[in-house]
C-alpha cells in the first residue's frame, strides 16, 4: 500500500479522535461549570414587610445574624404590640436564610405554621411576627 | 436529547475502533477483514447494552462518561491489536463485552434506590476488599491460588478442571472499587468530627489526634501491600485514594500534610529496605546506566516517545513491540510512538475530560455519600492514569499499574466499566 495513502489514513484517524474530543469537550462544559449554591438562592437575601400598621414596604437585607423585635435594642425594630422585645433571629447558614424563634410570647409563624426550631426559609415564604408579615424575596 | 448525543458519540467511537483495527491490518498486507467487523460489532454490543440500560433505568445520567471511556478503549485496543492480535486483542474484546454487560447490570441493580443502597453494606465491602487484596497470597498448591508475575504477587489463578486451562485475574482491581464505597460511606458519617480543628500549628489547623488513626492504618495497609505483594502501584494508589478522599471530605490540609509525610517516610524506608523499589528508582534516575538490564524498559519507552514526532509513525508502522509490556503498562508509549504527540495529547485530554466530568458529578450530588463516592471513584481513575503515564514518560518511577481503559487487562477493564456505571448512576437525577 502506498505510503502516502497510509499517511493520509493516519491523519484522518487522529482527526476523528480530535473531532470526538471536541464534541465531548463542547458538550461537557455545561456539566462542569460553576455549581449553583444552595437551592439557587441569589444572595443577598432580603425580607420585605408586606403587612404591618407602620412598616409596610420596608426592606430588610439579611447579610448576617439579625434580631427582629419590639425593643429599641433589636437590630430591626418591629412596631407591633404582639411582638416580643427580641422576637426572632434571622441569619444565613451556608447561603440559606434561617429563622429562629427567640422564645417569643406569641410565637413565630412560617407560612402560617408555628415554628420553634431553626427553620430554613425559601424564597416566597411568609414569616409572621405578631400581626406583622414579612416575605422572603 | 443528550442520550441521543451519547448514542452518536458511542457509534463514532466504534467507527474509530474499527478504523484502528483496519489501520493495523494494512501494513501487514491484510485489508478490511473479519477482525475489523468483529471490533465494530463488539463495540456496538458492549456500549449498546450500557446505553440501552441507561436509557431505561437512568435516563438523566451524565451522557459523556461512557463515550470518553469508549474512545480510550478504542485507542488502547488499536495498539493492543497491533501488538498482539491473537490472543490478547481477541481476549480484550471478550473482556470489553463482559465489562459492558457488567456496567449495564450495575445500572439495572441500582435502578430504584441508586448507589445509596451500597451505603448500608459498608463493612461487608471493607471485608470483601481486604479478602480480595489477600487472595494472591493463597499457596500455589490450591486450585485457587496466587501467582507471581514480573516479581509482583497480585494475580489469582483458578485452575479449571477442564484440561490444563486456567483463568487469571487481579482481585486488587475490584477491591479498589469496593474500598472506595466503604471510604465514602465511612467519611459521610465521620467528616464533621474529622474536620473540627482543635489546635493549630502556624496556619495549619490540626484536628483531634485520634482522627489521624485511620490515615495511619491506611498507610500501614498500603505498606503491607508493598511488602507482601511487591506492588508499588497498588500501594501508592490505595494511599493516594485514602488521603485524597479524607482531604476532600474535611477540607483540612493537615491530612494532606500528614499523608504526604507518611508517604515520604514510607518511600524512604522502602527504598532502603527493598531491592525491587531500589531498582525502580535507579532505572528511573539513570535508565541508560543499565541499558540491557533494569533500564531497558524505560529506555525503550523513551525511544518510542522520541521517535513518535508530531503525528507518529502510523499504526503498525513503528516498533513499539520492542518495549517490554507495551500492551499493558506501557501502552501509552506505544500510542506516543505510533500516533505521535497528537495522539498522546488526545489521550491525556480524554482523561482530563473524564476527571472533570467525575468531579462535576461529585459537586452536584445531593448527599455526602454520593459526593464522596463520585469524588473517590474519579480519584481512583485519575491517580492511576497519572501514575502510569508519569512512569512511562520518566516523570516518576515506573509503578506498574494499568492505564485505565487502554491497557490490556480484563479485571482492569471490567472494574473501570463498573466505575463509569456507578458515576453515571450517581449523576442520574442530579441536574442542578
Interface residues (C-beta under 8 A of the other chain):
Chain A: X1 X6 X7 X9 X10 X11 X12 X13 X14 X16 X17 X18 X19 X20 X21 X23 X24 X25 X27 X28 X31 X32 X35 X36
Chain B: X2 X5 X9 X12 X13 X15 X16 X19 X20 X23 X26 X27 X29 X62 X63 X64 X67 X68 X71 X75 X311 X312 X314 X315 X317 X339 X340 X342 X343 X346 X349 X350 X353 X356 X357 X359 X360 X363 X364 X432
